[in-house]
């Protein structure tokens, strides 16, 4: 505890006497200051014990003393020490009455007690309090370190909550609550998620204070990079003291060490992951398992899916420059979401920068798989509402069907095919299984297919535009009826001989035979492609 007026009054060597403000002696004293100025307020910071001899004061004038005391109280002065036997043999009644009226503690200082002795006593008490706080802080640091080494983040949070006499919570990189202490704090911590999101938008390191109905919460980012990877919440009934502040700072440092891997370790894991992926794609699953060891081995023993992600424009170039670190500017949110989901459920995950792409190998049906799908759904919702920033668009992703290590190369090809469709359709994620279960017609929206169709049918359309027939419609009807003359003619409302004549004209204009199944296929797909475009 810092020194108080009471502790100074009870100091046996000082021989101080209280003359007013007896009910406010428990007020902490920040410093002892001597000033004989008629108005020392400009030089006060608040919390001082002001020591005077009234050398330049008319201490016997009631109006002067009332104004003087009011200014001191307004400046936050916590007590007034008056030396008797110097300029006045006793404290004048005017000053005593003014101090009582403002409830300002008034301390009588005997002549034999120098102001220097009071200043030394205050300084020594402050130093002792700071030493106690530092000692308590080191003890808290040792306890927090012990708990962190023994029980990890959960044990550390429990020790921290005890040190601050409150509660603590840890949030992951996605803003989700991963641990709380005590358990009852989980609900309170969940309500603070929007504040954590607001904190994460600031450059790290950052902190935020949230005042609640029953507590005061400090939020701190964790991590050594510019982007915070996690956050710590500490809730207490009042403002933290010095010892509690030491404990919080120690917890931040320890949690940063437990949640933030070293750059060298990150680079090493990235190189291992890249080697594992390349071996899988090269058809060497046994070598991939040997290299992965325990780091990714469990992931390779169960069905997995490959996700291939990319984005067009400058953001993709920025991602491509981040070799060895799965944290390109455009992919950081995706990686955070997937890694956080995998960590919460103890899943293995492989994230590898692959040129200007990002490849993820996730357990089929696992938390990381679901987090990828959910993240894509959020991106699509943002695009639909116009909330995606044009200068940094979100990634486009292709998701393979479930596969095993021996089928990694086909799975990668499936993911690439799905990514190509996602690019054409403007969707954040396309699963390869959608392509097999759906229709081929949406694939005809590709610009190259459209250009081929327009070129193939252009001569027929130009012929029809002269009013000399309806060759395009006749061709469509004939192909839809699989070359059955009577049925197609009936659909058109013409005689079958008329339809035969039109088909001969189609062959003459195109220079191709309708007996060739490849020609019929190309014409049918061209008609479908132009129909999909509304032509």
Helices and strands as residue ranges (DSSP letters): H 5-9, E 17-20, G 22-24, E 31-34, G 41-43, E 48-52, H 62-74, E 79-83, H 93-102, E 105-109, H 115-164, E 167-171, E 177-181, H 185-191, H 193-200, E 207-211, E 216-222, E 230-236, H 242-259, H 263-281, H 285-300, E 304-310, H 314-321, H 332-344, E 350-354, E 357-363, H 367-384, G 390-392, E 396-399, G 405-407, H 408-425, E 429-431, H 432-437, G 441-445, H 447-465, H 471-480, H 485-492, H 496-510, H 517-532
